[in-house]
Amino acid sequence: MLVIDIEGSGTNYDKHSIVSLGALDLHNPDNRIYLECQIWDGAHIMEGALAVNGFTEAEITDTGKMTEAELVRNFTNWAEDIGDRTLAGQNVSYDRDMLRAATERAGMDWHLAYRTIDTHTLCWMHMIKAGKTPPLDVEHHRSALNLDAVLNYCGIPDEPEPHNALTGALSHAECISRLLYDKKLLPEFEQFEIPWQQ
């Protein structure tokens, strides 16, 4: 399973660009990658996006950084030998769609699956099976299981701000391991106990 997190210049894969990507192989978690790139020429920058990921406009337009196309090539080369490249993460459809659009902009063929594994769904199911009621965002009439809520449920503090793509990928992987296998995965989270095992 390929656990991924992308930070972007916004949330629309047609208008916005990848600015950083973090990923790891769940079955070989020492196999990790972190990449940053400049936004593609003409990409929009959504208001508030940089506040989330901590990049400045100067950093994401720095022509000394690799292009988005180079980021995609590097990522694809890195992932090539991973046996199970099913994408996983929190709200991973965003990451998949951003990566797919970037791959197409780079003139490359898309070789990853459409199916994904989302930590939101895993956590929601885990809570239901444990007899708990998943939190609801009453104002918006939807699940309130964002990444911090999933992390907290798994015994881990909120994701540090600003968000970093590799930190995000590591957080997703740790949650997946705890939710699916009842096992800690990464040394970065070893100090945090699994709440339902106490």
C-alpha positions in Angstrom: 0.0 0.0 0.0 1.4 3.4 -1.0 0.5 6.0 1.7 0.6 9.5 0.2 0.0 13.1 1.2 0.1 16.0 -1.2 0.2 19.7 -0.4 -1.0 21.9 -3.2 -1.5 25.5 -4.2 -5.2 24.8 -3.9 -7.8 22.1 -4.0 -8.8 22.1 -7.7 -6.6 19.6 -9.7 -7.3 21.5 -13.0 -6.3 24.9 -11.6 -3.9 24.2 -8.9 -0.5 22.6 -8.6 1.3 20.2 -6.4 3.9 22.0 -4.2 5.1 19.0 -2.2 4.5 15.2 -2.0 5.3 12.8 0.8 4.8 9.0 0.6 5.9 5.7 2.0 5.4 2.0 1.4 3.2 0.7 4.3 4.8 -2.7 4.0 8.3 -1.3 4.1 7.9 2.0 6.0 11.6 2.9 5.7 11.0 3.3 2.0 10.0 7.0 2.0 10.1 9.9 -0.4 9.6 13.7 0.0 9.6 16.0 -2.9 9.0 19.8 -3.4 8.4 21.6 -6.7 7.6 24.9 -8.3 4.0 25.3 -9.4 3.3 24.9 -13.1 3.2 28.0 -15.3 -0.3 29.4 -15.0 -1.4 27.5 -11.9 -3.6 29.4 -9.5 -2.9 29.9 -5.9 -6.0 29.6 -3.7 -6.4 32.0 -0.9 -5.5 30.3 2.4 -3.7 27.3 0.8 -0.3 28.6 1.7 -1.3 29.2 5.3 -2.1 25.5 5.5 1.1 24.2 4.1 3.5 26.9 5.2 5.0 27.7 1.8 5.4 31.2 0.6 4.6 32.4 -2.9 8.3 32.9 -3.5 9.0 29.3 -2.5 6.4 27.7 -4.8 7.4 29.8 -7.8 11.2 29.3 -7.2 12.5 28.2 -10.6 15.4 26.6 -8.9 13.1 23.8 -7.7 12.1 20.9 -9.9 9.0 21.3 -12.0 5.8 19.5 -11.2 6.5 17.2 -14.1 9.9 16.3 -12.7 8.2 15.7 -9.3 5.8 13.3 -11.0 8.6 11.5 -12.8 10.7 11.1 -9.6 7.7 9.9 -7.7 6.7 7.4 -10.4 10.3 6.1 -10.6 10.4 5.7 -6.8 7.0 3.9 -6.7 7.8 1.6 -9.6 9.1 -1.4 -7.5 6.4 -1.2 -4.8 4.3 -4.4 -5.0 1.0 -2.8 -3.9 0.6 0.7 -5.2 -3.0 1.2 -3.9 -3.0 4.8 -2.7 -4.0 5.4 0.9 -4.3 8.4 3.1 -6.8 10.9 4.6 -9.2 12.3 1.9 -6.9 10.5 -0.5 -9.1 11.1 -3.5 -7.7 14.7 -3.5 -4.1 13.3 -3.6 -5.0 10.8 -6.3 -6.7 13.5 -8.5 -3.9 16.0 -8.0 -1.3 13.4 -8.9 -3.3 12.2 -11.9 -3.8 15.7 -13.2 0.0 16.4 -12.7 0.8 13.2 -14.5 -1.4 14.1 -17.5 0.1 17.7 -17.6 3.6 16.0 -17.7 2.5 14.0 -20.8 2.8 10.7 -18.9 0.5 7.7 -18.7 -1.4 7.1 -15.4 -0.5 3.7 -14.0 -2.0 3.9 -10.5 -5.4 2.6 -9.6 -8.6 4.6 -9.2 -9.5 2.6 -6.0 -8.1 4.0 -2.8 -8.1 3.4 0.9 -9.2 6.3 3.1 -8.3 6.7 6.8 -11.6 8.5 7.3 -13.5 5.4 6.2 -11.3 3.1 8.2 -11.7 5.2 11.4 -15.5 5.5 10.9 -15.8 1.8 10.5 -13.6 1.1 13.5 -15.7 3.4 15.7 -18.9 1.8 14.6 -17.6 -1.7 15.3 -16.5 -0.6 18.7 -20.0 0.7 19.5 -19.0 4.3 19.3 -20.8 7.1 17.3 -18.6 8.9 14.8 -18.6 12.7 15.3 -20.9 14.7 13.1 -20.3 18.3 11.8 -23.8 19.4 12.6 -23.5 22.7 10.7 -22.5 21.0 7.4 -24.4 17.7 8.0 -21.4 15.5 7.4 -18.7 13.4 9.2 -16.4 15.4 11.4 -13.6 12.8 11.2 -10.8 15.1 9.8 -7.2 14.0 10.1 -6.8 15.4 13.6 -9.9 13.6 14.8 -8.6 10.3 13.3 -5.1 10.9 14.9 -6.7 11.6 18.3 -8.9 8.5 18.0 -5.7 6.5 17.4 -4.0 8.1 20.4 -1.8 10.6 18.5 -1.8 14.4 18.9 -2.9 16.8 16.2 -0.8 17.1 13.0 1.7 19.8 13.4 1.1 23.1 11.6 1.9 24.1 9.0 1.2 20.8 7.3 4.1 18.9 5.7 3.5 16.3 3.1 5.8 13.7 4.6 4.5 14.3 8.1 1.0 13.8 6.7 2.0 10.6 5.0 3.6 9.2 8.1 0.5 10.2 10.2 -1.8 8.4 7.7 0.4 5.3 7.7 0.5 5.1 11.5 -3.3 5.4 11.7 -3.8 2.8 9.0 -1.6 0.3 10.9 -3.4 1.0 14.2 -6.9 0.8 12.7 -6.3 -2.3 10.5 -3.7 -4.3 12.5 -3.9 -2.9 16.1 -0.1 -2.3 15.8 2.2 0.6 16.0 4.2 1.1 12.9 6.6 4.0 13.0 9.2 5.1 15.5 8.0 8.7 15.2 4.8 7.6 17.0 6.1 4.9 19.3 5.5 7.0 22.5 1.8 7.2 21.8 -0.2 4.2 23.1 -3.1 2.7 21.1 -6.2 3.8 23.2 -8.3 0.7 22.7 -5.5 -1.5 23.9 -5.2 0.2 27.3 
